[in-house]
Amino acid sequence: MSDSSIHDSREMHVEISALIGGIAKAFDLDESETISALETGKVTMTFQSDTNGNPYALATYNQKSARLYAGAVKQEPGDGH
């Protein structure tokens, strides 16, 4: 593996870990619950941009939604949070 490939692999691992952590935080799940929900399709995600052009992942679980920004989680209005 080249140094570039190793760096890319580590970076992807960090990003995936952050995404899983954001989902867990948004829906008050532990790590194993989060992974199980992702594996079974109970968590869905779409990638969007807000009105300011900031990209985020919109995650939905049990009829609740949250915007996952790099470094922040914002609950969607009307989700009982």
Secondary structure as the mmCIF struct_conf table of DSSP 4:
data_model
#
loop_
_struct_conf.conf_type_id
_struct_conf.id
_struct_conf.beg_label_comp_id
_struct_conf.beg_label_asym_id
_struct_conf.beg_label_seq_id
_struct_conf.end_label_comp_id
_struct_conf.end_label_asym_id
_struct_conf.end_label_seq_id
HELX_RH_AL_P HELX_RH_AL_P1 ASP A 3 PHE A 27
TURN_TY1_P TURN_TY1_P1 ASP A 28 ASP A 28
HELX_RH_AL_P HELX_RH_AL_P2 GLU A 31 GLU A 39
TURN_TY1_P TURN_TY1_P2 THR A 40 GLY A 41
STRN STRN1 VAL A 43 SER A 49
TURN_TY1_P TURN_TY1_P3 THR A 51 ASN A 52
STRN STRN2 PRO A 55 TYR A 61
TURN_TY1_P TURN_TY1_P4 ASN A 62 GLN A 63
STRN STRN3 LYS A 64 TYR A 69
TURN_TY1_P TURN_TY1_P5 ALA A 70 GLY A 71
STRN STRN4 ALA A 72 GLN A 75
HELX_LH_PP_P HELX_LH_PP_P1 GLU A 76 GLU A 76
TURN_TY1_P TURN_TY1_P6 PRO A 77 GLY A 78
BEND BEND1 ASP A 79 ASP A 79
#
